[in-house]
Amino acid sequence: MQVEKISINTKLQPKRHSPGPSQSATSALRYLRFCIRLADFHMTASDIQRPSSLHPFSVPFITRLRLTAGRCQQQQQQQPPQQQQQRAKRNNQPYTFEQEAFVIYHHVDLDLPWEQVRALYMARWPAIDRTVGGLECAYYRTNLRMPVTTAGGDLLLVDPEAEQQQQQHHHAHGGAAMTPPATPELGPTAAAGDADEDGGGAAAKKQVWYLHYKGVAYRTKMVKCRKAKVALMERFPEELLDGANEWVREEHRVMARGAAERRRLQREEFLGARAVQSRGAMMYY
């Protein structure tokens, strides 16, 4: 009887999406035990009398299988019980808006390396362990929701209701989408799950085309280049003046006053214009 030769090296290669060292060792050990049982079943008396290391079910081959299985079992027993019982869970706790601003400020405005950013972050929020990779991913996700600004540094404010009506009217007449669909339910916090540490959630992969900030909706854009460094001073200078953000340096507070005041006036003017428009619509009806 001719038996097909088994490639142990090929079978024991870990899968690309291997969940962890503990589970991989368990799978390898199960496969080795299966090979041993299969070898015992197929091995004949002639194989025992004339052993050959080239035969897939020869005595030297089975001996190597048993030794490998023993080493795998020994390594599995030496692992901590916590790793054997449960796999380390990914940290999917989302970042708050302040935490995102903290990461942007220390990495871009202060130009600190990621190791130092993590040390300062953990000193302020020690409850949840964040890795350097997790902070980097959180920062790159904010670049996918970059505020669109005018030449004067103001936000490009939008009216979500008017934009949705425009979309519906355009689709009703058979036209393509003029602007991407609005997704106001995904705010700065909801779309910032710590996913690549994290694993990447559905909210992090969805493009958000406008978000809300201090009572108004502003247009966003995608900046895919990882080398792009847009400071918090340019994104949200109001955060540099917020007294709750005591991690901001005083010189940066002074520099942000002019831009923050312009944006405050812009928001008030925008909301006032919308209120007048709403009252006019009510009087018309």
Stockholm file with secondary structure:
# STOCKHOLM 1.0

chainA/1-285         MQVEKISINTKLQPKRHSPGPSQSATSALRYLRFCIRLADFHMTASDIQRPSSLHPFSVPFITRLRLTAGRCQQQQQQQPPQQQQQRAKRNNQPYTFEQEAFVIYHHVDLDLPWEQVRALYMARWPAIDRTVGGLECAYYRTNLRMPVTTAGGDLLLVDPEAEQQQQQHHHAHGGAAMTPPATPELGPTAAAGDADEDGGGAAAKKQVWYLHYKGVAYRTKMVKCRKAKVALMERFPEELLDGANEWVREEHRVMARGAAERRRLQREEFLGARAVQSRGAMMYY
#=GR chainA/1-285 SS CCCCCCCHHHHTSCCTTCCCHHHHHHHHHHHHHHHHHHHHHHCCHHHHHSCCTTSTTSHHHHHHHHHHHHHHHHHHHHSCHHHHHSCCCCCCCCCCHHHHHHHHIIIIISCCCHHHHHHHHHHHCTTSCCCHHHHHHHHHHHHTTEECBCTTSCBCEECHHHHHHHHHHHHHTTCCCSSCCCCTTSCTTTTCCCCSSSCCCHHHHSCCCEEEETTEEEEEECCCCTTCCCCHHHHCHHHHHCTTCTTSCHHHHHHHHHHHHHHHHHHHHHHHHHHHHHHHHHHHC
#=GC SS_cons         CCCCCCCHHHHTSCCTTCCCHHHHHHHHHHHHHHHHHHHHHHCCHHHHHSCCTTSTTSHHHHHHHHHHHHHHHHHHHHSCHHHHHSCCCCCCCCCCHHHHHHHHIIIIISCCCHHHHHHHHHHHCTTSCCCHHHHHHHHHHHHTTEECBCTTSCBCEECHHHHHHHHHHHHHTTCCCSSCCCCTTSCTTTTCCCCSSSCCCHHHHSCCCEEEETTEEEEEECCCCTTCCCCHHHHCHHHHHCTTCTTSCHHHHHHHHHHHHHHHHHHHHHHHHHHHHHHHHHHHC
//
